[in-house]
Structures are given as structure tokens and as C-alpha cells.
Amino acid sequence: MLFYHTKLHCYIVVELKNTEFKPEYIGKVNFYLSAVDDLVKDEQDNPSIGIILCREKNKISVEYALKDVNKPIGVSSYEIAKFLPKDVLESLPTEEELNLHIDIEE
């Protein structure tokens, strides 16, 4: 997802992953940031910022993956249950139901 932060005057690239953090996600977001800064950003804009949201993260893996990256990238984890009301969560299909549906269509 691409957003523009009006107070920071920069683009924000958000990568939402439904998996545990993988170091290769940094390279992908770094690529997106380079493209946005080269093709979209204006001269008066600040450098773009990358945010990776993963289901889980290992702090050491994240630190090593970001160690020599020169662009501003942050990694955080999330939990769906904390953001959605209980009645909404109960109306969503379970992971097993989604997998069953995918298997049938393939």
C-alpha cells in the first residue's frame, strides 16, 4: 500500500504480510522505496519510509536483515483479534475454512 504523510512530506510504503517475518521482505520493500523515490516523489518530498507488518517477527532476524540497509524501514507484528470487534471476528471464515475453499478450487 502506498500512502503520503502530509506532515512528514514523504511517501509511506506499507507491506502487509500474513506470515512470520522473512529477511527477504526487506529487499522487496527496499526495491519499492527506490522505485517510489525515483518515479513518484517530488524534489521537495523527503525520502520514503517503509513499514512491514507481519504476523510474527524474530527480533534478531529483523536486526540482521536491516543491518546494512540505508533506507528507513520498520518491521512490526500485529494480531487481528486486537483490532476487530468480537462480532466481526465471529462472522469471518476460519483459516481452515479458507484453506478448504482454496483446495476445492485448485
Secondary structure as UniProt FT lines:
FT   STRAND          2..5
FT   TURN            6..9
FT   STRAND          10..16
FT   HELIX           24..39
FT   TURN            43..44
FT   STRAND          49..54
FT   HELIX           59..66
FT   TURN            67..68
FT   STRAND          73..77
FT   HELIX           80..82
FT   HELIX           86..91
FT   HELIX           95..105
//
